[in-house]
């Protein structure tokens, strides 16, 4: 059996590309691009049975933030069964050489620019295991 490490909405390839293009219009990308997923819950051994695993869901970009270490977007989750444990549902877009994706949480706590022109992103509900495998059904 595989042990879940964190649940997430993994962006589709087209949504990742749309998000990167949107972020470039706002400012430059940092050294390393991510635009990969929105974490639902980070907890080793978490229970994923209450999630709509394998479903495609929509995420509305409602905010933007960037500093010298990290660039991210704040999201509204357009699915009632997904309860994000982070204070600010988000996707880390890019990080600088000295940045880490987890710094997005701290940056959003300091404030963010509310946006009206944010794209609607799509992704698949699933989870990553302790072996870094993405799963869309319970095992």
C-alpha positions in Angstrom: 0.0 0.0 0.0 1.2 3.5 -0.8 1.1 6.2 1.9 -0.4 9.6 1.0 1.8 12.5 1.8 -0.4 15.4 0.5 -3.6 15.8 -1.5 -3.8 18.3 -4.2 -5.3 19.5 -7.5 -2.7 18.9 -10.1 -3.0 21.4 -12.9 -3.5 20.1 -16.5 -0.7 20.9 -18.9 -2.9 23.6 -20.6 -3.7 25.2 -17.3 -0.1 25.2 -16.3 0.8 27.0 -19.5 -2.1 29.5 -19.1 -0.9 30.3 -15.6 2.7 30.8 -16.6 1.6 33.1 -19.4 -0.7 35.0 -17.0 2.2 35.4 -14.5 4.6 36.7 -17.1 2.1 39.5 -17.9 2.1 40.5 -14.2 5.9 40.3 -13.7 8.9 38.2 -14.6 9.2 34.6 -13.6 11.8 33.6 -11.1 14.6 31.1 -11.8 12.5 27.9 -11.3 8.9 27.6 -12.7 6.5 25.4 -10.9 2.8 26.1 -11.6 2.2 22.5 -10.8 -0.6 22.0 -8.1 -2.7 23.4 -5.4 -2.2 21.6 -2.1 -5.5 20.5 -0.4 -3.9 19.0 2.7 -0.3 18.2 3.6 0.0 15.4 6.2 1.7 12.1 5.9 -0.8 9.3 6.1 -3.8 11.6 5.5 -7.2 10.2 4.7 -8.1 10.8 1.1 -11.4 8.8 1.1 -13.5 12.0 1.3 -12.0 13.6 -1.8 -13.4 13.4 -5.3 -10.3 11.6 -6.5 -9.8 11.6 -10.3 -12.3 14.4 -10.9 -11.4 17.5 -12.9 -12.1 20.7 -10.9 -11.8 24.4 -11.6 -9.7 26.9 -9.7 -10.4 30.7 -10.2 -7.3 32.9 -9.8 -8.4 35.7 -7.5 -5.0 37.1 -6.3 -1.4 37.6 -7.2 1.7 38.0 -5.1 5.5 38.2 -5.8 8.6 39.1 -3.9 12.3 38.4 -4.5 11.9 34.8 -3.5 8.5 33.5 -4.7 5.7 34.2 -7.1 2.2 32.7 -6.5 -1.5 33.1 -7.2 -4.4 32.9 -4.7 -7.3 30.8 -5.8 -11.0 30.2 -5.2 -11.8 26.5 -5.4 -14.9 26.0 -7.6 -15.9 22.7 -6.0 -17.9 22.4 -2.8 -16.3 19.0 -1.7 -12.8 20.4 -1.6 -11.8 21.9 1.7 -8.3 23.4 1.6 -6.4 23.4 4.9 -4.1 26.3 3.9 -5.3 29.7 4.9 -4.8 30.8 1.3 -5.5 28.2 -1.4 -2.8 28.9 -4.0 -0.4 27.7 -6.7 3.3 28.6 -6.4 4.2 29.8 -9.9 7.9 30.2 -9.6 10.7 30.6 -7.1 14.2 32.3 -7.1 17.4 30.5 -6.6 17.1 31.1 -2.8 13.3 30.6 -2.7 11.2 27.6 -1.7 7.6 26.9 -2.7 6.4 26.8 0.9 7.2 30.5 1.2 4.0 31.2 -0.8 2.0 30.8 2.4 4.1 33.5 4.2 3.9 35.8 1.2 0.1 35.6 1.0 -0.2 36.2 4.7 1.6 39.6 4.1 -1.0 40.5 1.5 -1.7 40.0 -2.2 -3.1 42.0 -5.1 -6.8 41.0 -5.7 -7.3 40.5 -9.4 -10.4 40.5 -11.6 -8.7 39.2 -14.8 -7.4 35.9 -13.3 -7.9 32.8 -15.5 -9.9 29.7 -14.5 -7.5 26.8 -14.2 -8.4 23.1 -14.3 -6.8 20.2 -12.5 -7.2 16.7 -11.4 -7.9 15.8 -7.7 -5.4 13.3 -6.4 -2.6 12.8 -4.0 1.2 12.3 -3.9 2.6 9.4 -2.1 5.8 9.3 0.1 7.4 7.9 -3.1 6.4 11.0 -5.1 3.8 9.1 -7.2 0.6 10.9 -8.2 -2.5 8.8 -7.6 -6.1 9.5 -8.5 -7.7 6.6 -6.7 -7.3 5.0 -3.3 -5.0 2.0 -3.1 
